[in-house]
């Protein structure tokens, strides 16, 4: 029997999604609650969770075991952020100010600001700088309870900078306890190319073969002014050949075929969906393509909200993520995203929890590995400094952890 | 000449409202920016702010002086939260969950939940418990950069509990570096009384004479189901006799005369204003009554937004506050409130900063004392761990301070 190396004892409760993802419909809000509870960990794995007397008897902590006092507190799984742009240089604080005075995100982008200003800064910086910034951002995420995060490229556009980003993400990943899942993102056509079609061929022929060695997924931004369905279809067909999971930024400002294409190519997710209508929501709900909702971005850009209740009730695989990036969601806090999901998307606290644990893990292909406090799972655990797990969403901007355990180590 | 006891050197910038409050119209967004900057402090007062070489020459730090390295960082005034309910027992996490499923705040109140559930918990607890909780809440505020905060009573309703709250606030204030400004709040009629009128007489005759010894201001909740104009007028006339500043919760769910009454009695502020129409906004803007906006509450309850742009542009004294309380805004973060003001109320970062520094200080009667980095002001200073002061609003949920100086002491 494995030795207990970390023991969290006498919690008010330990709370997890009731099953691993994908969770749909009513099961999204089903929790497994042990109350009171202790958790025994061996190395980087959870050994047991349950009644304190049972866990103590079956997995007694030895003399070397680290002990965490859970009295008056609750445990929940380390959070999983399945959509972030964590690697970039420069900031967009000035653009934020212009937007508060009424400029729209699309207007700023059309004027060469927006994504393109981050592209300029990212191209100018060194790989060392990029790795240092990504590492700092991963540290911020850990402070807010994120223990597994996706990180996209996409601020290079040209081959060299995209590869610089993916290498920087890999280096930062080695220097952080956070688990990082890298994604290659075709963000917007480089203006040096004649049109989006020509740039797409460049991406497919010149970047993707090399990027596929570093990334687990391939993402594309399907939107007015970026890529349209024909380019995205070509891109997905190529990315699939490398065994990459397929992701899509879709329906953020306009509906233009993202959902039908995602279903057609068997994408893992469509992310954003602020502009999705009733029909699109129902199509997505019937499919195996996850709906990744990004309410911090909708707040940041003052966009309409995605049809979260329709998606949940029609049975979609709903996940939540931060969309952390410098232009449209400079927010790395999943607890804040959960608050927004409850307040604005009318998801329950339980649905919100499953959406950024079990279902986010599913989106990253990590179901059964992270997202629950359950034997055999990676020991990623948050001990909330509150008597009720719902505080993680209820206490707006006030996420406070008494302890964070990452892969069995107390941070 | 006073000795320099704390020296913040070589900041990228030091940023303050350009003048002390009240600030109106265009002046709300006028900042005084020293860049680069150093700040010299003596005891609890600011001696000087300006060019590093000038400050260093005129106020050289002695051998005992505490030094803060400001390189790559920016300083701003400690924040002032002019509307909080920081003293209460119990929580409303269950109610938060019910609201995410569609229950309205007013429905919960009418069913005996809402404020009344906090009243029950607060009545049952001891003064020691209340003081400990208030102290913890003041600590949370300090973490988010608040250095001066109002704290209201109002969860007792009966004389003994209201006085218990005011004593607990006073005791907590002695144990925190935060400056606390206590307010007596007539929150909602106690259901033991025949009607709101009878309860108002009880408040005036039985509570106010004693409460006035502890509080600097008197507040009342003018709303359907709580107090109406005749009771509020009676209350204000009585409170004025004790020299208390007059505050009002008005136009939160319905317009029912709050603004005309506030102008009539010379109130310091009307707070909320989510239901205020164009005429009300213009009346308020022409008056000396401040408009205290609470966007975290509007988010928490998914309410319509107050007419912030009209208020600013018509010349109102606009302040921002958290409305920290367990039911309708469990949020102590003014940086988050500033983010919401920029994203949803379309206030600029500069307007947002003045609204929760100089203008909030005006609402608390502390103009010229706190809310600016300027000689003679109390040395309440935040050093933001960012290269641009706008990050305080731009970095959503990510307020990070490299240093916090409260009354000249490094926290």
Interface residues (C-beta under 8 A of the other chain):
Chain A: X91 X92 X93 X94 X96 X97 X99 X100 X101 X102 X140 X144 X296 X299 X300 X302 X329 X330 X331 X332 X333 X335 X336 X340 X342 X343 X344 X346 X347 X348 X349 X387 X388 X390 X391 X393 X394 X395 X396 X397 X398 X400
Chain B: X91 X92 X93 X94 X96 X97 X99 X100 X101 X102 X140 X144 X296 X299 X300 X302 X329 X330 X331 X332 X333 X335 X336 X340 X342 X343 X344 X346 X347 X348 X349 X387 X388 X390 X391 X393 X394 X395 X396 X397 X398 X400
